[in-house]
Amino acid sequence: MRTILLGIALTSLLSFWNTQTDSNSPKKAQKGEKPANNTLQTPKPNIILFMVDDQGWANTSVQMHPLMETSKSDFYQTPSLETLASEGAIFSQAYATAPNDFASMPSILTGLSSSRLKMTTSPNYIINQSKYQSDYQNQKLQVPFSYYSLQEKNLVLPQYIKVQAPEYQTAHFGQWQIDLNRPNPCLYGFDEFTVMNQQAKAAPDPKQTQSILNKGLEFMETTHKNQQPFYLQMHFNAVHFPFV
């Protein structure tokens, strides 16, 4: 089901760009008709995707399910997310493709399940397999083989965007879990990037949350000034442990 949901989302997005491209293409006048005025074009939408590391379903003050009061937090207050939710749509039956960020991020960007990508296990286990081997050797359910880099045959969302609409500016700021062998988002269709994987909780910028946000704001201001449509991706390190 998760593959279908992500696939539908990706397909719908690409279909939208195709529609916009077709609507902006010069129309050939029929016999007896005046040539159409093609000076007015539909503006391309700006797209912002932000991901939060290890955040629970009910860890914001947005009620995720209309019939479940417990699907929001009465402790954490997130008024900006409440505003965003009130002006948009809440997908209350969606879920992460894997119980860790390493496997979830490639799934979101490719529209493929973690099992299809063969990226299911934390890289800590893959890289330090001998260290963790004793923890699993007596278990009936063994850890499957897992890549710790996305295979080159799999395209990600920014690459699809560039194919459909090359005028888009694309950027990634924050945690990068797509390819541990080649930690360079430019290889995946991003024009601009800053990888920030720091989990330190030190003030005044714990887990680089403010730095990631500032980079995103800077990018939006620049593209707006240049009148360029953009795709912005921010992957925050918070709320990943350590918490205190």
Residue pairs with C-beta under 8 A, 6 or more apart in sequence:
2 95
2 97
2 107
2 113
3 111
3 112
3 113
3 116
5 94
6 97
6 107
6 108
6 110
6 111
6 112
6 113
7 111
7 112
9 111
10 111
10 157
10 160
11 111
13 157
14 160
14 164
16 45
17 44
17 161
17 164
17 165
18 164
20 42
20 44
20 165
21 164
21 165
23 42
24 38
24 41
24 42
26 36
26 38
27 36
27 38
29 35
29 36
43 229
44 165
44 167
44 168
44 229
45 229
46 220
46 223
46 229
46 230
46 231
46 232
47 161
47 230
47 231
47 232
48 216
48 231
48 232
48 233
48 234
49 108
49 157
49 231
49 232
49 233
49 234
50 216
50 233
50 234
50 235
50 236
51 101
51 104
51 105
51 108
51 174
51 175
51 233
51 234
51 235
51 236
52 236
52 238
52 239
53 101
53 175
53 235
53 236
53 237
53 238
53 239
53 240
54 101
54 239
54 240
54 241
55 239
57 64
57 71
58 64
58 70
58 71
58 72
58 73
59 73
59 76
59 239
60 72
60 73
60 76
60 78
60 81
60 82
61 72
61 73
61 74
61 76
61 77
61 78
61 79
61 81
61 82
62 72
62 78
62 81
62 82
62 85
62 90
63 69
63 71
63 72
64 71
64 72
64 90
64 92
65 71
65 92
66 92
71 92
96 104
97 103
97 104
97 107
97 108
97 113
97 114
98 104
98 107
98 114
98 120
100 122
101 175
101 177
101 235
101 240
102 119
102 121
102 122
102 123
102 148
102 177
103 114
103 117
103 119
103 120
103 121
103 146
104 114
105 175
105 177
105 178
105 235
106 112
106 114
106 117
106 119
106 150
106 154
106 156
106 177
106 178
107 113
107 114
107 117
107 119
109 156
109 157
109 158
109 178
109 188
110 117
110 150
110 154
110 155
110 156
110 157
112 154
114 120
117 147
117 150
117 151
117 154
118 144
118 145
118 146
118 147
119 146
119 147
119 148
119 150
120 144
120 146
121 143
121 144
121 146
123 148
123 177
123 180
124 132
125 132
125 143
126 146
126 148
127 148
136 142
136 143
148 180
148 181
149 178
149 179
149 180
149 181
149 182
150 156
150 178
150 179
150 188
156 178
156 188
156 189
157 189
157 231
158 170
158 172
158 188
158 189
158 190
158 231
158 233
159 188
159 189
160 189
161 168
161 170
161 189
161 231
162 168
162 170
162 189
165 229
167 228
167 229
168 228
168 229
168 230
168 231
169 191
169 192
169 219
169 223
169 226
169 228
169 229
169 230
169 231
170 189
170 190
170 191
170 192
170 230
170 231
170 232
170 233
171 190
171 191
171 192
171 193
171 215
171 216
171 219
171 230
171 231
171 232
171 233
172 185
172 190
172 192
172 193
172 194
172 195
172 233
172 234
172 235
173 193
173 194
173 196
173 212
173 215
173 216
173 219
173 232
173 233
173 234
173 235
174 194
174 195
174 196
174 208
174 212
174 233
174 234
174 235
174 236
174 237
175 195
175 196
175 197
175 235
175 236
175 237
176 183
176 185
176 193
176 195
176 197
176 235
177 235
178 185
178 188
179 187
179 188
183 195
184 193
185 193
185 195
186 193
190 233
192 219
194 215
196 208
196 211
196 212
196 237
197 237
198 207
198 208
198 237
199 207
199 237
199 240
199 241
199 242
200 206
200 207
201 207
201 242
201 243
201 244
204 210
205 211
206 238
207 236
207 237
207 238
207 240
208 237
209 236
209 237
209 238
212 234
212 235
212 236
212 237
213 234
215 234
216 232
216 234
219 230
219 232
220 230
220 232
223 229
223 230
